[in-house]
Amino acid sequence: MGVHQVEYALFALPIHDGKVATALAFLQDLEHQRKSEYAASEQRLGITKEVWAIQQTPMGDLFVVFSRRPTFPGPWRSSSGHTMDSTCGSKSGSRTQQGWI
């Protein structure tokens, strides 16, 4: 029986005031219209578990992300070159462009 290393990432991103609905729409898009594309991205990136949540805090709303995969090549770097991996795998591309983080 071999030893399997698993790495975890947990981080929070601030959501701009008044942009929670935009953040929720992004999640809905991934879970419905882009579900198969997003699942393929997670597979390419080796993500075995991922949970996204919006946390209300006295400092404002935060987008909290937990992810698990065998290894992380760096801070959410995508080595696949796929657009979806850069958008969702990095967790920054389209959200930054939409202006909610």
Secondary structure, 3 states (H helix, E strand, C coil): CCCCCCEEEEEEEECCCCCHHHHHHHHHHHHCCCHHHHHHHHHHHCCCEEEEEEEEECCEEEEEEEEEECCCCCCCCCCCCCHHHHHHHCCCHHHHHHCCC
